[in-house]
Amino acid sequence: MKSPTPADARIGIIGAGPGGLTCARILQRHGMAVTVYDRDPDHASRNQGGSLDLHEDDGQLALREAGLLEEFFALARFEGQEMRRLDPAGGVIAHHVPDEGETARPEIDRGQLRDLLLRSLAPGTVQWGRALQSVSGAAGGPRTLTFTDGTAAEADLVIGADGAFSRVRAAVSPATPHYTGVGFLEARFDAMDTAHPGLSALVGNGSAHAADGERGLFAQRNSGGHLRVYIMRRVPLDWIAAAGLRPEDTEGIRAHLLGEFAGWSPEVLRMITDNDGPYVDRPILALPVPHTWEHSPGVTLLGDAAHLMPPLGVGVNLAMLDAGELALSLVRSATVDDAVRGYEKTMLPRSADVARMLEGGAASLLAVPGPDEDRPGHGRS
């Protein structure tokens, strides 16, 4: 079957995260039809997570192509670019304070970014409650999307923007994520300035990171007076059960953590002891390095579906860069197949290079930082 022109193609994006929505927005801005399918029942059905720093050379580039950069700047927290390195005693060993007007890496809550992108799309673009089960069909297309509710749809191009556990990935690659050996435990704090003034002063306006070589803490301001802390350790994947604990046993987990972090100052340990609500276990996963695939007509991947890496500040930025490049390739190419080939020719080697640089990088989050490391390169992005 001859590859259709992008203008005539049925384009289906799986996943309404920042990557998928950015791709859809840019396509629509150029007059192209696209449908986004997402497993969530609606846009507000779950918390979207913490804060993201969008970089001027990738995430912000994509937002400029989407015509949304100024709206992003209106929402972004420029003061969130402040970064502190702490020692386990709470001493500041490095401190970056953003210059006035600095726009290199402003912060925005993941949910705010998603809402910004959703508002920019034509009504009905996103079909909620459509959890993908499989992609099938001949390589020449069209492809059939089968959903867990028994419904199906056809697409001339399927774009997998469905994250770490992508269902689209199986159509081009047998790869699955593996555990890196480093686990995060997320702790949430509310009403920081009134309920947690000491911790608020310790963290500052942006983020703060402390580590002793075996374990670490990364605190990150969110909007609305909220804070998220990621408690980072080398642990087995089943460490909670192995310790005789249950995920909902907040007090038991807290006591276990305090034993591991013995010797750290009480001021820093507020990141473990004073959280509002339960901990959330977040093991750090990654795809094999490099993760590549043979070109398959009618299917491609972007973001974590294509190149899941440790959370060192590149995830959402690369996903949005992928999305912008794929959308523009579709706008500028004669056929869908030409567009996908052109996109993958750039994206695959780039993501392989970045993944090689970050391979094993999850362990670097636990390393004692040097005094010259005043711009931590990691975050939950």
KOLPA-487005 format. One record per residue (C-alpha): x, y, z; residue number from 1. Coordinates in steps of 0.02 Angstrom, whole numbers. Example, Ala and Ser with C-alpha at 12.3 -4.5 7.8 and 13.67 -1.06 7.14 Angstrom:
2
       u       v       w    n
     615    -225     390    1
     684     -53     357    2
END
This chain:
381
       u       v       w    n
       0       0       0    1
      65     173     -46    2
     100     285     104    3
     -31     423     114    4
       8     608     119    5
      10     675     296    6
    -136     791     256    7
    -243     641     208    8
    -182     523     345    9
    -276     465     498   10
    -152     503     637   11
    -179     424     808   12
     -75     474     958   13
     -77     358    1109   14
     -52     454    1270   15
    -109     628    1325   16
      52     675    1414   17
     160     825    1369   18
     239     737    1219   19
      79     674    1141   20
     -15     837    1169   21
     129     943    1101   22
     132     838     943   23
     -57     854     923   24
     -53    1042     951   25
      80    1074     820   26
      -8     963     694   27
    -172    1054     721   28
     -85    1221     709   29
     -36    1170     532   30
    -211    1115     487   31
    -186     928     507   32
    -312     808     584   33
    -260     704     735   34
    -343     604     873   35
    -265     574    1044   36
    -317     420    1144   37
    -286     412    1331   38
    -325     281    1462   39
    -376     406    1597   40
    -565     427    1618   41
    -546     616    1603   42
    -414     751    1615   43
    -433     771    1804   44
    -442     589    1857   45
    -268     581    1935   46
    -129     690    1999   47
      -4     726    1861   48
     149     732    1973   49
     277     861    2021   50
     369    1006    1943   51
     462    1012    1777   52
     600    1126    1717   53
     580    1162    1531   54
     744    1200    1445   55
     765    1336    1316   56
     849    1218    1191   57
     716    1081    1186   58
     555    1095    1288   59
     539    1282    1257   60
     579    1258    1072   61
     432    1140    1058   62
     317    1262    1147   63
     371    1399    1027   64
     322    1288     880   65
     157    1256     969   66
     128    1444     986   67
     118    1427    1175   68
     284    1495    1238   69
     215    1660    1302   70
      72    1571    1391   71
     201    1454    1469   72
     304    1602    1530   73
     147    1676    1609   74
     125    1517    1712   75
     307    1471    1744   76
     397    1496    1909   77
     561    1581    1866   78
     611    1583    2049   79
     603    1393    2042   80
     770    1395    1951   81
     853    1421    2120   82
     952    1264    2169   83
    1039    1218    2330   84
    1163    1081    2369   85
    1160    1030    2551   86
    1265     916    2658   87
    1181     793    2778   88
    1202     920    2918   89
    1100    1048    2820   90
    1247    1158    2770   91
    1238    1239    2599   92
    1386    1183    2494   93
    1329    1258    2328   94
    1192    1380    2283   95
    1126    1442    2116   96
    1016    1596    2122   97
     940    1639    1953   98
     981    1807    1878   99
     838    1928    1853  100
     757    1886    1687  101
     839    1715    1676  102
     732    1600    1568  103
     847    1450    1541  104
     749    1323    1645  105
     592    1393    1728  106
     481    1273    1825  107
     300    1227    1796  108
     190    1095    1877  109
     162     947    1763  110
     -26     967    1782  111
     -18    1151    1733  112
      82    1109    1577  113
     -41     973    1529  114
    -189    1090    1554  115
    -105    1223    1447  116
     -84    1099    1306  117
    -259    1028    1324  118
    -337    1201    1313  119
    -245    1232    1151  120
    -324    1083    1060  121
    -485    1079     962  122
    -632    1010    1062  123
    -644     821    1050  124
    -462     795    1002  125
    -431     687    1156  126
    -536     532    1179  127
    -531     488    1364  128
    -555     314    1435  129
    -473     231    1285  130
    -341     114    1356  131
    -243      34    1215  132
    -227    -154    1214  133
    -130    -183    1053  134
     -78    -119     882  135
    -103    -240     738  136
    -112    -239     549  137
       5    -261     402  138
     161    -155     392  139
      90     -69     239  140
     -56      -9     342  141
    -178      43     397  142
    -149      -8     578  143
    -286     -63     695  144
    -293       3     872  145
    -383    -115     989  146
    -437     -45    1157  147
    -472    -138    1319  148
    -656     -90    1312  149
    -675    -194    1153  150
    -680     -48    1032  151
    -559     -21     889  152
    -500     116     772  153
    -392     125     616  154
    -244     239     589  155
    -121     269     449  156
       6     324     579  157
      11     270     761  158
     120     377     874  159
     165     296    1039  160
     176     434    1169  161
     118     317    1306  162
     266     318    1422  163
     372     189    1510  164
     252      45    1490  165
     203      88    1312  166
      81     -30    1227  167
     133      40    1058  168
     317      -5    1083  169
     282    -191    1055  170
     238    -152     874  171
     418    -101     838  172
     527    -171     979  173
     529    -312    1107  174
     617    -202    1235  175
     544    -178    1409  176
     603     -65    1552  177
     721    -136    1682  178
     749     -82    1862  179
     906      23    1885  180
     935     -28    2066  181
     891     144    2132  182
     722     177    2210  183
     635     341    2246  184
     507     361    2383  185
     400     516    2358  186
     342     621    2506  187
     220     766    2487  188
     208     924    2593  189
      68    1052    2592  190
      53    1233    2653  191
     242    1248    2660  192
     257    1425    2726  193
     135    1401    2869  194
     142    1215    2912  195
     327    1183    2871  196
     419    1351    2889  197
     585    1271    2939  198
     588    1155    2790  199
     528    1297    2678  200
     678    1402    2729  201
     798    1256    2705  202
     739    1218    2527  203
     718    1397    2465  204
     616    1444    2312  205
     668    1301    2199  206
     751    1136    2239  207
     875    1065    2363  208
     979     907    2352  209
    1080     816    2485  210
    1173     651    2473  211
    1304     551    2567  212
    1361     426    2435  213
    1234     291    2480  214
    1071     386    2495  215
    1001     555    2452  216
     856     677    2465  217
     792     790    2327  218
     662     921    2373  219
     568    1017    2240  220
     447    1162    2258  221
     280    1148    2169  222
     151    1285    2147  223
      16    1322    2275  224
     131    1305    2425  225
     167    1120    2395  226
     332    1027    2401  227
     383     855    2343  228
     532     762    2415  229
     610     610    2332  230
     700     495    2455  231
     831     405    2352  232
     921     242    2395  233
     997      86    2321  234
     867     -43    2365  235
     793    -206    2297  236
     636    -183    2195  237
     535    -270    2332  238
     618    -180    2477  239
     455    -134    2565  240
     393    -313    2575  241
     569    -375    2615  242
     572    -258    2766  243
     407    -332    2826  244
     313    -172    2784  245
     163    -124    2679  246
     154      29    2563  247
      16     106    2671  248
     116      84    2833  249
     179     263    2837  250
     243     258    3016  251
     333      93    2988  252
     417     154    2829  253
     465     317    2915  254
     549     223    3058  255
     640     113    2932  256
     703     266    2838  257
     761     354    2994  258
     869     203    3032  259
     948     214    2859  260
     975     402    2872  261
    1045     396    3050  262
    1169     535    3078  263
    1084     662    2964  264
    1028     822    3049  265
     850     841    3115  266
     828     993    3001  267
     863     891    2845  268
     767     740    2910  269
     608     844    2909  270
     602     790    2727  271
     569     614    2794  272
     476     645    2956  273
     354     787    2920  274
     267     735    2759  275
      79     755    2740  276
       5     587    2693  277
      84     423    2638  278
     244     389    2542  279
     234     336    2360  280
     358     204    2299  281
     435     253    2131  282
     569     131    2072  283
     680     204    1937  284
     668     110    1773  285
     758     128    1607  286
     756      51    1434  287
     909     -41    1367  288
    1047      71    1298  289
    1039     104    1155  290
     857      71    1117  291
     830      73     929  292
     718     -19     807  293
     700     -56     623  294
     585      67     536  295
     407       2     533  296
     286      95     418  297
     140     171     509  298
     210     162     686  299
     335     265     784  300
     374     316     964  301
     420     473    1059  302
     472     516    1236  303
     484     381    1368  304
     402     255    1251  305
     556     274    1141  306
     696     309    1266  307
     653     293    1450  308
     801     357    1552  309
     840     398    1734  310
     760     560    1797  311
     904     677    1766  312
     808     824    1696  313
     788     769    1515  314
     631     661    1506  315
     491     784    1469  316
     608     900    1375  317
     661     762    1255  318
     481     704    1236  319
     426     878    1185  320
     575     898    1068  321
     531     730     988  322
     350     786     972  323
     395     949     887  324
     515     868     766  325
     393     729     720  326
     250     851     693  327
     355     965     585  328
     421     818     485  329
     241     769     448  330
     200     948     397  331
     348     959     278  332
     352     784     200  333
     266     714      46  334
     212     552     130  335
     188     486     307  336
     327     360     280  337
     449     495     224  338
     405     596     378  339
     430     453     500  340
     594     402     419  341
     659     580     430  342
     606     597     611  343
     683     431     665  344
     844     470     573  345
     869     617     693  346
     782     556     851  347
     856     381     869  348
    1041     429     867  349
    1009     581     977  350
     916     480    1108  351
    1048     343    1101  352
    1185     471    1134  353
    1091     547    1281  354
    1048     376    1352  355
    1232     324    1347  356
    1279     482    1443  357
    1146     447    1574  358
    1167     258    1586  359
    1192     216    1768  360
    1152     396    1809  361
    1022     352    1937  362
    1165     308    2055  363
    1241     480    2029  364
    1093     552    2124  365
    1167     474    2280  366
    1343     538    2254  367
    1417     674    2364  368
    1417     830    2253  369
    1574     931    2227  370
    1578    1115    2275  371
    1577    1170    2092  372
    1412    1081    2055  373
    1299    1230    2078  374
    1175    1182    1943  375
    1107    1009    1980  376
    1055     929    1817  377
     919     818    1883  378
     738     834    1924  379
     579     733    1908  380
     563     772    1724  381
END
